[in-house]
Amino acid sequence: MGFKHYKFQPNEYVLVMKNGKVVKQGIGLSFFCNTLNTGMSVVPTVSFDTFFAFDEVLTSDFQGINIQGDISYIIRDYEKVAGMIDFSYISESGYEEKKAEAKQITNLAKTSVTKFVNARDVKAVIHSQEELAAFLTEKMTSNEAITELGLEVVTVSILAVSPSVETKKALESATREQILQQQ
């Protein structure tokens, strides 16, 4: 027989499907079903963090800047996400966690970061960590593509803004010369 009992955790949103239609859905469901004609998607309800590191983003004066940060997001529309990303229930060991949405969020973030950095010179970018975080937060929380994915950005953190090695050496040298001239 194909009847089995399933019990899911309170941080799992379950969609139970028969004949291509959702017949039951909710957080932490517990139920019996016929495994021969029932499929399930299990979408995590926890928040996710995706780290990013963008290397050699060019400033308006053609200097390479490295940006590191973190974006926290949650799944807001479970059905929409389950329809676009495979969260199929595999076995009692659980489901295979997907990170496709993290890549999409990172790509959207890179577009916004590049736009911000391209509009400023190297010194302005180096000193604009908080301004960049505010800009990226605004762009990511209002981005329609993220909403269309069924996701919501919760927080954006910029962890580091640093020039490339060559640019750093040039800036240090110029600053050293300026200090010597002042003395």
C-alpha positions, 0 to 999 in steps of 0.5 A: 500500500502507498499510505503514509503519514507525514509530519513537517516542522513549524518552519516548513510551508508544505504544498500537497498536490494531486493531479497537478492541483494543490489540495492542502497547504500550510505551515507544519502540516501533519497528514496521511496520504497515498504516496502513489498519487500525491506530490509535495513541495516543502518551502522553508519559512526561515530567513536566508542570508546571501553573501556577495563579493563584487570585485573590480567594480569601476568608479567614474575615474576608472578605478577598481573597487571591491564591495562585500556585503550580505543580503537577508531575505524571506520567502513571502509567497510560498506558492509562487516560489514553489512554482518557479523553483523546485522545492520537491519533497524528496524523502524523510531526510527532507528536501533539497534546499535550493539557492536559485533565488540567492543567485537572482538576488545577488545579480540584482544587487550587483546591478545596483552596486555597479550603478552606484559605484560608476557614478562616483570617483574612487575616494567618494566610493571608499568613504560611502559605505553607509550611503551605499548600504542605504542606496542598495537597501532602497533598491532591493526592497522596492525591486519589482523583480524580487517581488515577482519571485515571491521574495522580500528583502529584509536587510542589506549590509555592506561589510567592506568597500576597498580599492584594488591593490594597485589603487590602494598603493597609488592612494597611499603614495599620493597621501604620503606625498601630500603629508610630506608637502604639508610638513 
